[in-house]
């Protein structure tokens, strides 16, 4: 085991300073009370424990994301993928899509890609959380991933929005941004909508959070009453899970997008090219990639990083059912682990729904684990890693710790966790050279390595 794995499995270090997290989140009087509100409504959103990562794994993640981005940029890949996508995905106005995310499990043989998301939530929340953990105590100073500067993360995110705008509008000034979802105030990550709004306001952009169903398409522009009178919507930060904008209640947004009258990010094209689960089949098809001229090095890396994925059809239903305990089933256009099933938990009734169409079967990659303190009891939780990216560049790494069949933010002791890439010559290694690691899972021995000040 490397040092990071040893720490994850044997160290009960709680490094979240709640007061500093509040300072990081409530950066404006309009945000006052956010943390106390989330304590009631989102009690398990933030973990008090960081997740440790080996630097070699960090390097593999970068290499894998770069390799996938090279394939995703190929004209042959785009032509192949878009032939099965909705017509709206064929519009290409220039923007790439904000808050892209690659989600990984750490398998026995290294990281494995679980899915790609095009409207991944939590980036601003995780940025604030990482800063709060880092500021906890002297032991954490300098341990956060040095490949990005947490103090400049907000500027990185604002630059991303401006880049999306200029990709479609050139040198025109960005005046207004609307953060949209259906009933945004009722969404689980609604606090982040407020953070995005305040971030953009601080950087001179008029911004508001709004219900997408209240948008109005008239006079060749998109309008919403949340913006000042006479100001149309320049850019939509799109948090809808109606990825093709096909629902009747989103007709105004769809019309504005198709007309190129409003910059929409992320958009239907990004979802079709990146997040449709059938793309995992394509990215793992070595022969197809070779026919497109993908290098042998990239093919080898993708074959190692992407679990075998196949489309569920009636033709091989019996074979899939026989192998179900080694598979995970996901809807093609799914999100947030909705309607996703571990094969060993399947009932015949659910199996009938899966066979009705629109699912892929992915080789099961059990997640790695993190030891946390839950009400005084050492508890092993599952974890996954998320790399937030923009145009192939990793902006931030974060983890989610949880129990249950699928990733969630509702597990006691779990939630979003910052990622600490452990340096080779880490002071943690010297401070804790023999952290006990639980064997097949007797009661783990906890080593309190870092205590909040």
Order of alpha helices (4+ residues) and beta strands (2+ residues): alpha-alpha-alpha-beta-alpha-alpha-beta-beta-alpha-alpha-beta-alpha-beta-beta-beta-beta-alpha-beta-alpha-alpha-alpha-beta-alpha-beta-beta-alpha-beta-beta-beta-beta-beta-alpha
